Amino acid sequence: MKPLEGIKVLEFSTMITASFAAMMLAEQGATVIKVEPLELGDPMRFLGSNKGGISALFANCNRGKRSVKMDLKSDDGKEVVKAMAREADVVLCNFRPGVMDELGLGSEALRAENPRLIYAGVSGFGTEGPDRSTPAYDPVIQAQAGFAAVQGQGQDGPQFVRNLTCDKVTAYTACQAVTAALFHRERTGEGQNIDLSMMDAGLYFLFPDGFMHQTLLDDDVDHVVPLSEVLYDLMVTKDGGITVSAANQQQQVGLLSSVDLLHLFADERFNSMDKLIENIGELRALLAEKCSEMETDELLAKLKENDVPAAKCLDYDEVLAHPQYAANGSIDEHEHSLMGRMRRVKPPAQFGSERLEPASQAPAHGEHTQDVLEELGLPQDLVARVVAAAAS
């Protein structure tokens, strides 16, 4: 039995945050109904590599769901949503603040229908303040939460993490908040309203190490080089690149031994860990020169011999072929009825020492509209009107 079996989730979303969070809940056993607009549905369906009218990005964020399409502005659509909310445990929504309230489908309205409902509203910047209605995309949040500043340390200026990091960090945060609210409800019987912004989730994620210098506020604080300056060494070799994380003096000795630079510990710039960190830029220049003269496998062998944490920087195909993923059972292949043969990454958490299998295939737009409405036991004329509108 999966841990969230029996939990019903309604998802109102576009793009990644709520979609990815809802998929994680689905893969842990929840029943998820994704409510999409009539015309095109979630725009993520059309972004990037695609086949059969569904993009890989959409498929990777929407496994295990049932898709219903309807007009939320219509009286029929609102009636159906309220009926679904009466049977749901969780609503996940990432529209801009106020949108669902204007439709009469916000937290207050739906929790009046079902006081045990957990309503999780995800926004870009929060429900108050000057940016509450500003469009939120991952690079915007990265810029405002400090990711670009952290990535740009030692570079020519701010740099992005070239991945939808803040979207996914927010999805994980939403998923954890929902399960915490479900636990609270289990003990008290009370539903919950959850507000979560991408901006807050991004800063919270980044803060522990990224904002160390901004944490301690007294005048006598001893500021040292951040961990990122010590642990994140990327060395270019003759035939590729490796990362080396020598975090203590023993590992630094191993690193210098591996590249025949052990004599540098007699140099007054590097003869203690504190001095080595203080002059890390100069040390890196010397290491880079040595590494560029060595083959990747040769250098890795010497580093492992000296017990220095290191790894080859793998390309996409090498990542997927790594034997540790095979040992972990992390990846499988699946035949999608519309998209053909697909590779999937399984949910990372193991329950009872067992890896959860990926949930069923991502749905076509509105694929389950009629089935879901009929299961609600709604009046036949209402079901007929909504189904007809979805088919038009």
C-alpha positions as a Markdown table, in Angstrom:
| # | Residue | x | y | z |
|---|---|---|---|---|
| 1 | Met | 0.0 | 0.0 | 0.0 |
| 2 | Lys | 1.3 | 3.4 | -1.0 |
| 3 | Pro | 1.4 | 6.0 | 1.9 |
| 4 | Leu | -1.2 | 8.4 | 0.4 |
| 5 | Glu | -3.7 | 5.9 | -0.9 |
| 6 | Gly | -7.2 | 7.2 | -0.3 |
| 7 | Ile | -6.2 | 10.9 | -0.5 |
| 8 | Lys | -8.0 | 12.8 | -3.2 |
| 9 | Val | -6.3 | 15.9 | -4.7 |
| 10 | Leu | -7.7 | 18.6 | -7.0 |
| 11 | Glu | -5.1 | 20.4 | -9.1 |
| 12 | Phe | -5.7 | 23.8 | -10.7 |
| 13 | Ser | -2.4 | 24.9 | -12.3 |
| 14 | Thr | -0.3 | 25.9 | -15.2 |
| 15 | Met | 3.3 | 25.0 | -15.6 |
| 16 | Ile | 5.5 | 23.3 | -13.0 |
| 17 | Thr | 5.0 | 24.1 | -9.3 |
| 18 | Ala | 1.6 | 22.7 | -8.5 |
| 19 | Ser | 1.8 | 20.1 | -11.3 |
| 20 | Phe | 5.1 | 18.6 | -10.0 |
| 21 | Ala | 3.9 | 18.7 | -6.4 |
| 22 | Ala | 0.6 | 17.0 | -7.4 |
| 23 | Met | 2.5 | 14.3 | -9.3 |
| 24 | Met | 4.7 | 13.5 | -6.3 |
| 25 | Leu | 1.5 | 13.1 | -4.2 |
| 26 | Ala | 0.1 | 10.9 | -7.0 |
| 27 | Glu | 3.2 | 8.7 | -7.0 |
| 28 | Gln | 2.9 | 8.2 | -3.3 |
| 29 | Gly | -0.7 | 6.9 | -3.8 |
| 30 | Ala | -3.0 | 9.9 | -4.0 |
| 31 | Thr | -5.8 | 10.2 | -6.6 |
| 32 | Val | -5.2 | 13.4 | -8.5 |
| 33 | Ile | -7.7 | 15.2 | -10.8 |
| 34 | Lys | -6.1 | 17.9 | -12.9 |
| 35 | Val | -8.6 | 20.5 | -13.9 |
| 36 | Glu | -7.6 | 22.2 | -17.2 |
| 37 | Pro | -9.0 | 25.1 | -19.3 |
| 38 | Leu | -11.1 | 24.1 | -22.3 |
| 39 | Glu | -9.0 | 25.4 | -25.2 |
| 40 | Leu | -5.4 | 24.2 | -24.9 |
| 41 | Gly | -5.2 | 23.0 | -21.3 |
| 42 | Asp | -2.0 | 23.5 | -19.3 |
| 43 | Pro | 0.5 | 25.3 | -21.7 |
| 44 | Met | 3.2 | 23.0 | -20.4 |
| 45 | Arg | 1.7 | 20.4 | -22.8 |
| 46 | Phe | 3.4 | 22.2 | -25.7 |
| 47 | Leu | 6.8 | 23.2 | -24.4 |
| 48 | Gly | 9.9 | 21.4 | -25.6 |
| 49 | Ser | 10.4 | 17.9 | -27.0 |
| 50 | Asn | 7.0 | 16.3 | -27.8 |
| 51 | Lys | 5.2 | 13.5 | -29.4 |
| 52 | Gly | 1.5 | 12.7 | -29.7 |
| 53 | Gly | 0.5 | 16.2 | -28.6 |
| 54 | Ile | 2.2 | 15.9 | -25.2 |
| 55 | Ser | 5.6 | 17.3 | -24.3 |
| 56 | Ala | 8.2 | 15.4 | -22.4 |
| 57 | Leu | 8.2 | 18.3 | -19.8 |
| 58 | Phe | 4.4 | 17.8 | -19.3 |
| 59 | Ala | 4.8 | 14.0 | -19.0 |
| 60 | Asn | 7.5 | 14.4 | -16.5 |
| 61 | Cys | 5.3 | 16.5 | -14.2 |
| 62 | Asn | 1.9 | 14.9 | -14.7 |
| 63 | Arg | 2.1 | 11.1 | -14.3 |
| 64 | Gly | -0.7 | 9.4 | -12.4 |
| 65 | Lys | -3.4 | 12.1 | -13.0 |
| 66 | Arg | -6.8 | 12.2 | -14.5 |
| 67 | Ser | -7.4 | 15.2 | -16.7 |
| 68 | Val | -10.8 | 17.1 | -16.7 |
| 69 | Lys | -11.3 | 20.1 | -18.9 |
| 70 | Met | -14.0 | 22.7 | -18.2 |
| 71 | Asp | -14.8 | 26.4 | -18.1 |
| 72 | Leu | -14.3 | 27.6 | -14.6 |
| 73 | Lys | -16.0 | 30.9 | -15.4 |
| 74 | Ser | -19.3 | 29.1 | -16.2 |
| 75 | Asp | -22.0 | 28.3 | -13.7 |
| 76 | Asp | -21.7 | 24.7 | -14.7 |
| 77 | Gly | -18.0 | 24.6 | -14.2 |
| 78 | Lys | -18.2 | 26.2 | -10.7 |
| 79 | Glu | -20.9 | 23.7 | -9.7 |
| 80 | Val | -18.8 | 20.8 | -10.7 |
| 81 | Val | -15.7 | 22.1 | -8.9 |
| 82 | Lys | -17.7 | 22.6 | -5.7 |
| 83 | Ala | -19.0 | 19.0 | -6.0 |
| 84 | Met | -15.4 | 17.8 | -6.5 |
| 85 | Ala | -14.2 | 19.8 | -3.5 |
| 86 | Arg | -16.8 | 18.2 | -1.3 |
| 87 | Glu | -15.1 | 14.9 | -1.9 |
| 88 | Ala | -11.5 | 16.1 | -2.0 |
| 89 | Asp | -8.8 | 16.2 | 0.7 |
| 90 | Val | -6.5 | 18.7 | -1.0 |
| 91 | Val | -6.7 | 21.5 | -3.5 |
| 92 | Leu | -3.5 | 22.6 | -5.1 |
| 93 | Cys | -3.6 | 25.9 | -7.1 |
| 94 | Asn | -0.9 | 28.1 | -8.5 |
| 95 | Phe | -2.9 | 30.8 | -10.2 |
| 96 | Arg | -2.1 | 34.4 | -9.3 |
| 97 | Pro | -3.4 | 35.6 | -6.0 |
| 98 | Gly | -7.1 | 36.5 | -6.2 |
| 99 | Val | -7.9 | 34.6 | -9.4 |
| 100 | Met | -9.7 | 31.7 | -7.7 |
| 101 | Asp | -11.5 | 34.1 | -5.3 |
| 102 | Glu | -12.8 | 36.1 | -8.2 |
| 103 | Leu | -14.2 | 32.9 | -9.7 |
| 104 | Gly | -15.9 | 32.0 | -6.3 |
| 105 | Leu | -13.6 | 29.0 | -6.0 |
| 106 | Gly | -11.0 | 30.3 | -3.5 |
| 107 | Ser | -10.0 | 28.8 | -0.2 |
| 108 | Glu | -12.9 | 30.3 | 1.8 |
| 109 | Ala | -15.5 | 29.2 | -0.7 |
| 110 | Leu | -14.3 | 25.7 | -1.2 |
| 111 | Arg | -13.6 | 25.1 | 2.5 |
| 112 | Ala | -17.1 | 26.3 | 3.3 |
| 113 | Glu | -18.2 | 23.3 | 1.1 |
| 114 | Asn | -15.8 | 21.0 | 2.9 |
| 115 | Pro | -14.3 | 22.2 | 6.3 |
| 116 | Arg | -11.8 | 19.3 | 6.2 |
| 117 | Leu | -10.3 | 20.5 | 2.9 |
| 118 | Ile | -6.6 | 21.5 | 2.7 |
| 119 | Tyr | -6.3 | 24.3 | 0.3 |
| 120 | Ala | -2.8 | 25.1 | -0.8 |
| 121 | Gly | -2.3 | 28.2 | -2.9 |
| 122 | Val | 1.1 | 28.7 | -4.5 |
| 123 | Ser | 2.0 | 32.1 | -5.9 |
| 124 | Gly | 5.1 | 33.8 | -7.2 |
| 125 | Phe | 5.6 | 36.4 | -4.6 |
| 126 | Gly | 2.9 | 36.0 | -2.0 |
| 127 | Thr | -0.7 | 37.3 | -1.4 |
| 128 | Glu | 0.4 | 40.7 | -0.2 |
| 129 | Gly | 2.9 | 43.3 | -1.1 |
| 130 | Pro | 4.1 | 45.2 | -4.2 |
| 131 | Asp | 4.8 | 42.1 | -6.4 |
| 132 | Arg | 1.7 | 40.0 | -5.5 |
| 133 | Ser | 0.3 | 40.3 | -9.1 |
| 134 | Thr | 3.6 | 40.2 | -10.9 |
| 135 | Pro | 4.1 | 37.2 | -13.4 |
| 136 | Ala | 6.6 | 34.7 | -11.9 |
| 137 | Tyr | 9.0 | 32.7 | -13.9 |
| 138 | Asp | 11.9 | 30.7 | -12.6 |
| 139 | Pro | 14.6 | 33.1 | -13.7 |
| 140 | Val | 12.8 | 36.0 | -12.1 |
| 141 | Ile | 12.6 | 34.2 | -8.8 |
| 142 | Gln | 16.2 | 33.1 | -9.1 |
| 143 | Ala | 17.2 | 36.7 | -9.5 |
| 144 | Gln | 15.2 | 38.0 | -6.6 |
| 145 | Ala | 15.9 | 35.1 | -4.2 |
| 146 | Gly | 19.6 | 35.3 | -4.6 |
| 147 | Phe | 20.4 | 32.3 | -6.8 |
| 148 | Ala | 21.9 | 34.4 | -9.5 |
| 149 | Ala | 24.1 | 36.2 | -6.9 |
| 150 | Val | 25.3 | 32.9 | -5.4 |
| 151 | Gln | 26.0 | 31.3 | -8.7 |
| 152 | Gly | 27.9 | 34.4 | -9.8 |
| 153 | Gln | 30.4 | 34.3 | -7.0 |
| 154 | Gly | 33.9 | 34.4 | -8.6 |
| 155 | Gln | 32.4 | 34.9 | -12.0 |
| 156 | Asp | 32.0 | 38.0 | -14.1 |
| 157 | Gly | 28.6 | 38.7 | -12.7 |
| 158 | Pro | 25.3 | 37.1 | -11.7 |
| 159 | Gln | 24.7 | 33.6 | -13.2 |
| 160 | Phe | 21.6 | 31.4 | -13.4 |
| 161 | Val | 21.2 | 27.8 | -12.5 |
| 162 | Arg | 20.1 | 26.7 | -16.0 |
| 163 | Asn | 17.3 | 24.6 | -14.7 |
| 164 | Leu | 13.8 | 25.3 | -13.4 |
| 165 | Thr | 15.2 | 25.1 | -9.9 |
| 166 | Cys | 12.9 | 27.5 | -8.0 |
| 167 | Asp | 9.8 | 25.9 | -9.6 |
| 168 | Lys | 10.8 | 22.5 | -8.4 |
| 169 | Val | 12.0 | 23.7 | -5.0 |
| 170 | Thr | 8.6 | 25.2 | -4.5 |
| 171 | Ala | 6.9 | 22.0 | -5.6 |
| 172 | Tyr | 8.8 | 20.0 | -3.0 |
| 173 | Thr | 8.0 | 22.6 | -0.4 |
| 174 | Ala | 4.3 | 22.5 | -1.3 |
| 175 | Cys | 4.3 | 18.7 | -1.2 |
| 176 | Gln | 5.8 | 18.7 | 2.3 |
| 177 | Ala | 3.4 | 21.4 | 3.5 |
| 178 | Val | 0.4 | 19.4 | 2.3 |
| 179 | Thr | 1.5 | 16.2 | 4.0 |
| 180 | Ala | 2.1 | 18.2 | 7.2 |
| 181 | Ala | -1.4 | 19.6 | 6.9 |
| 182 | Leu | -2.8 | 16.1 | 6.3 |
| 183 | Phe | -1.1 | 15.0 | 9.5 |
| 184 | His | -2.5 | 17.9 | 11.4 |
| 185 | Arg | -6.0 | 17.1 | 10.1 |
| 186 | Glu | -5.5 | 13.4 | 11.2 |
| 187 | Arg | -5.0 | 14.6 | 14.7 |
| 188 | Thr | -7.5 | 17.4 | 14.9 |
| 189 | Gly | -10.1 | 16.9 | 12.1 |
| 190 | Glu | -9.4 | 20.4 | 10.9 |
| 191 | Gly | -8.8 | 21.5 | 7.3 |
| 192 | Gln | -6.1 | 24.1 | 6.6 |
| 193 | Asn | -5.3 | 27.0 | 4.3 |
| 194 | Ile | -1.7 | 27.1 | 3.0 |
| 195 | Asp | -0.1 | 30.1 | 1.3 |
| 196 | Leu | 3.3 | 29.5 | -0.3 |
| 197 | Ser | 5.3 | 31.7 | -2.6 |
| 198 | Met | 8.1 | 30.7 | -4.9 |
| 199 | Met | 10.1 | 33.7 | -3.7 |
| 200 | Asp | 9.9 | 32.5 | 0.0 |
| 201 | Ala | 10.6 | 28.9 | -0.9 |
| 202 | Gly | 13.6 | 29.9 | -3.0 |
| 203 | Leu | 15.1 | 32.0 | -0.2 |
| 204 | Tyr | 14.4 | 29.4 | 2.5 |
| 205 | Phe | 16.2 | 26.7 | 0.3 |
| 206 | Leu | 19.2 | 28.9 | -0.5 |
| 207 | Phe | 19.6 | 30.6 | 2.9 |
| 208 | Pro | 21.5 | 28.0 | 5.1 |
| 209 | Asp | 24.8 | 28.2 | 3.2 |
| 210 | Gly | 24.1 | 30.8 | 0.6 |
| 211 | Phe | 23.4 | 33.6 | 3.1 |
| 212 | Met | 25.9 | 32.7 | 5.8 |
| 213 | His | 27.5 | 36.1 | 5.7 |
| 214 | Gln | 24.1 | 37.8 | 6.1 |
| 215 | Thr | 23.0 | 35.6 | 9.1 |
| 216 | Leu | 25.2 | 36.9 | 12.0 |
| 217 | Leu | 24.6 | 40.6 | 12.6 |
| 218 | Asp | 27.1 | 41.6 | 15.3 |
| 219 | Asp | 30.1 | 43.7 | 14.4 |
| 220 | Asp | 32.7 | 41.1 | 15.7 |
| 221 | Val | 31.6 | 38.3 | 13.4 |
| 222 | Asp | 34.5 | 36.3 | 11.8 |
| 223 | His | 33.5 | 36.0 | 8.2 |
| 224 | Val | 35.3 | 33.2 | 6.3 |
| 225 | Val | 35.3 | 32.0 | 2.7 |
| 226 | Pro | 31.9 | 30.3 | 2.1 |
| 227 | Leu | 31.8 | 26.5 | 1.7 |
| 228 | Ser | 31.1 | 26.9 | -2.0 |
| 229 | Glu | 34.5 | 28.4 | -2.5 |
| 230 | Val | 36.2 | 25.3 | -0.9 |
| 231 | Leu | 34.0 | 22.4 | -2.0 |
| 232 | Tyr | 33.2 | 23.2 | -5.6 |
| 233 | Asp | 36.3 | 22.7 | -7.6 |
| 234 | Leu | 35.8 | 21.8 | -11.2 |
| 235 | Met | 39.0 | 20.9 | -13.0 |
| 236 | Val | 39.3 | 20.6 | -16.8 |
| 237 | Thr | 41.4 | 17.6 | -17.8 |
| 238 | Lys | 42.9 | 16.6 | -21.2 |
| 239 | Asp | 39.7 | 14.8 | -22.1 |
| 240 | Gly | 36.9 | 16.2 | -19.9 |
| 241 | Gly | 36.4 | 17.5 | -16.4 |
| 242 | Ile | 36.2 | 16.4 | -12.8 |
| 243 | Thr | 34.9 | 17.8 | -9.6 |
| 244 | Val | 36.9 | 17.6 | -6.4 |
| 245 | Ser | 35.6 | 18.4 | -3.0 |
| 246 | Ala | 38.5 | 18.5 | -0.5 |
| 247 | Ala | 36.8 | 19.8 | 2.6 |
| 248 | Asn | 39.5 | 19.2 | 5.2 |
| 249 | Gln | 43.3 | 19.2 | 5.5 |
| 250 | Gln | 43.7 | 15.5 | 5.0 |
| 251 | Gln | 41.7 | 15.6 | 1.8 |
| 252 | Gln | 43.7 | 18.7 | 0.7 |
| 253 | Val | 46.9 | 16.7 | 1.3 |
| 254 | Gly | 45.5 | 13.9 | -0.8 |
| 255 | Leu | 44.5 | 16.3 | -3.6 |
| 256 | Leu | 48.0 | 17.9 | -3.8 |
| 257 | Ser | 49.6 | 14.4 | -3.6 |
| 258 | Ser | 47.5 | 13.3 | -6.6 |
| 259 | Val | 48.8 | 16.0 | -8.8 |
| 260 | Asp | 52.4 | 16.1 | -7.5 |
| 261 | Leu | 52.0 | 19.4 | -5.7 |
| 262 | Leu | 52.5 | 18.3 | -2.1 |
| 263 | His | 55.4 | 20.6 | -1.8 |
| 264 | Leu | 53.0 | 23.5 | -1.8 |
| 265 | Phe | 52.3 | 22.8 | 1.9 |
| 266 | Ala | 55.8 | 24.2 | 2.6 |
| 267 | Asp | 54.7 | 27.4 | 0.8 |
| 268 | Glu | 53.6 | 30.1 | 3.4 |
| 269 | Arg | 50.5 | 30.8 | 1.3 |
| 270 | Phe | 49.2 | 27.2 | 1.8 |
| 271 | Asn | 50.9 | 25.8 | 4.9 |
| 272 | Ser | 47.6 | 25.7 | 7.0 |
| 273 | Met | 44.0 | 25.1 | 6.1 |
| 274 | Asp | 43.1 | 28.7 | 7.0 |
| 275 | Lys | 45.8 | 30.1 | 4.7 |
| 276 | Leu | 45.0 | 27.7 | 2.0 |
| 277 | Ile | 41.4 | 28.9 | 2.0 |
| 278 | Glu | 42.5 | 32.5 | 2.2 |
| 279 | Asn | 44.6 | 32.0 | -1.0 |
| 280 | Ile | 42.2 | 29.5 | -2.7 |
| 281 | Gly | 42.3 | 31.4 | -6.0 |
| 282 | Glu | 46.0 | 31.0 | -6.4 |
| 283 | Leu | 45.9 | 27.4 | -5.4 |
| 284 | Arg | 43.2 | 26.7 | -8.0 |
| 285 | Ala | 45.3 | 28.2 | -10.7 |
| 286 | Leu | 48.2 | 25.9 | -9.9 |
| 287 | Leu | 45.8 | 22.9 | -9.7 |
| 288 | Ala | 44.1 | 23.8 | -13.0 |
| 289 | Glu | 47.5 | 23.8 | -14.8 |
| 290 | Lys | 48.4 | 20.3 | -13.4 |
| 291 | Cys | 44.9 | 18.8 | -14.1 |
| 292 | Ser | 44.9 | 20.0 | -17.7 |
| 293 | Glu | 47.9 | 17.8 | -18.3 |
| 294 | Met | 46.3 | 14.6 | -17.1 |
| 295 | Glu | 43.7 | 12.2 | -18.4 |
| 296 | Thr | 40.4 | 12.1 | -16.5 |
| 297 | Asp | 40.6 | 8.4 | -15.6 |
| 298 | Glu | 44.2 | 8.7 | -14.5 |
| 299 | Leu | 43.4 | 11.7 | -12.2 |
| 300 | Leu | 40.3 | 10.1 | -10.8 |
| 301 | Ala | 42.3 | 6.9 | -9.9 |
| 302 | Lys | 44.9 | 8.9 | -8.0 |
| 303 | Leu | 42.3 | 10.9 | -6.2 |
| 304 | Lys | 40.4 | 7.8 | -5.1 |
| 305 | Glu | 43.7 | 6.2 | -4.1 |
| 306 | Asn | 44.2 | 9.2 | -1.8 |
| 307 | Asp | 40.6 | 9.1 | -0.5 |
| 308 | Val | 39.6 | 12.5 | -2.0 |
| 309 | Pro | 35.9 | 12.9 | -2.9 |
| 310 | Ala | 35.9 | 13.4 | -6.7 |
| 311 | Ala | 33.8 | 12.5 | -9.7 |
| 312 | Lys | 33.9 | 12.8 | -13.4 |
| 313 | Cys | 31.5 | 15.5 | -14.8 |
| 314 | Leu | 29.2 | 13.3 | -16.8 |
| 315 | Asp | 27.3 | 14.2 | -19.9 |
| 316 | Tyr | 23.6 | 13.3 | -20.2 |
| 317 | Asp | 24.1 | 9.9 | -21.6 |
| 318 | Glu | 26.8 | 9.0 | -19.1 |
| 319 | Val | 24.5 | 10.1 | -16.3 |
| 320 | Leu | 21.7 | 7.7 | -17.4 |
| 321 | Ala | 24.2 | 4.9 | -17.9 |
| 322 | His | 25.8 | 5.2 | -14.5 |
| 323 | Pro | 25.9 | 1.8 | -12.7 |
| 324 | Gln | 24.8 | 3.3 | -9.4 |
| 325 | Tyr | 21.4 | 4.2 | -10.9 |
| 326 | Ala | 21.1 | 0.6 | -12.1 |
| 327 | Ala | 21.9 | -0.6 | -8.7 |
| 328 | Asn | 19.3 | 1.7 | -7.1 |
| 329 | Gly | 16.6 | 0.8 | -9.7 |
| 330 | Ser | 16.2 | 4.5 | -10.4 |
| 331 | Ile | 15.2 | 4.5 | -14.1 |
| 332 | Asp | 12.9 | 2.5 | -16.2 |
| 333 | Glu | 11.3 | 2.6 | -19.7 |
| 334 | His | 7.6 | 2.7 | -20.4 |
| 335 | Glu | 5.3 | 2.6 | -23.5 |
| 336 | His | 3.0 | 5.6 | -23.5 |
| 337 | Ser | -0.2 | 5.1 | -25.7 |
| 338 | Leu | 0.4 | 8.5 | -27.4 |
| 339 | Met | 4.0 | 9.3 | -26.8 |
| 340 | Gly | 5.6 | 6.0 | -27.6 |
| 341 | Arg | 8.6 | 4.6 | -25.7 |
| 342 | Met | 9.7 | 6.8 | -22.8 |
| 343 | Arg | 12.4 | 6.9 | -20.1 |
| 344 | Arg | 11.1 | 7.6 | -16.6 |
| 345 | Val | 12.9 | 8.4 | -13.3 |
| 346 | Lys | 11.3 | 6.6 | -10.4 |
| 347 | Pro | 10.3 | 8.5 | -7.2 |
| 348 | Pro | 13.4 | 8.8 | -5.0 |
| 349 | Ala | 12.0 | 7.9 | -1.6 |
| 350 | Gln | 11.8 | 4.2 | -0.7 |
| 351 | Phe | 9.0 | 3.1 | 1.7 |
| 352 | Gly | 9.5 | -0.2 | 3.5 |
| 353 | Ser | 12.8 | -0.6 | 1.6 |
| 354 | Glu | 10.8 | -0.7 | -1.7 |
| 355 | Arg | 11.1 | 1.7 | -4.6 |
| 356 | Leu | 7.7 | 3.1 | -5.6 |
| 357 | Glu | 6.9 | 2.5 | -9.3 |
| 358 | Pro | 6.1 | 5.6 | -11.4 |
| 359 | Ala | 2.4 | 6.4 | -11.6 |
| 360 | Ser | 0.3 | 5.8 | -14.7 |
| 361 | Gln | 1.0 | 7.8 | -17.9 |
| 362 | Ala | 0.4 | 11.5 | -18.2 |
| 363 | Pro | -3.1 | 12.1 | -19.5 |
| 364 | Ala | -4.3 | 13.6 | -22.7 |
| 365 | His | -6.2 | 16.9 | -22.4 |
| 366 | Gly | -9.6 | 16.2 | -20.8 |
| 367 | Glu | -9.1 | 12.5 | -21.2 |
| 368 | His | -11.2 | 11.7 | -18.0 |
| 369 | Thr | -13.8 | 14.4 | -18.1 |
| 370 | Gln | -16.9 | 12.3 | -18.6 |
| 371 | Asp | -15.7 | 9.5 | -16.2 |
| 372 | Val | -14.9 | 11.8 | -13.4 |
| 373 | Leu | -18.2 | 13.7 | -13.7 |
| 374 | Glu | -20.3 | 10.6 | -13.8 |
| 375 | Glu | -18.5 | 9.2 | -10.7 |
| 376 | Leu | -19.5 | 12.3 | -8.8 |
| 377 | Gly | -23.2 | 11.4 | -9.2 |
| 378 | Leu | -24.1 | 14.8 | -10.7 |
| 379 | Pro | -27.4 | 15.4 | -12.5 |
| 380 | Gln | -27.2 | 13.9 | -16.0 |
| 381 | Asp | -28.1 | 17.2 | -17.7 |
| 382 | Leu | -25.2 | 18.9 | -15.9 |
| 383 | Val | -22.8 | 16.2 | -16.9 |
| 384 | Ala | -24.0 | 16.3 | -20.5 |
| 385 | Arg | -23.6 | 20.1 | -20.7 |
| 386 | Val | -20.0 | 20.0 | -19.3 |
| 387 | Val | -19.0 | 17.1 | -21.5 |
| 388 | Ala | -20.4 | 18.8 | -24.6 |
| 389 | Ala | -18.6 | 22.0 | -23.8 |
| 390 | Ala | -15.3 | 20.1 | -23.4 |
| 391 | Ala | -15.8 | 18.3 | -26.7 |
| 392 | Ser | -16.6 | 21.4 | -28.7 |
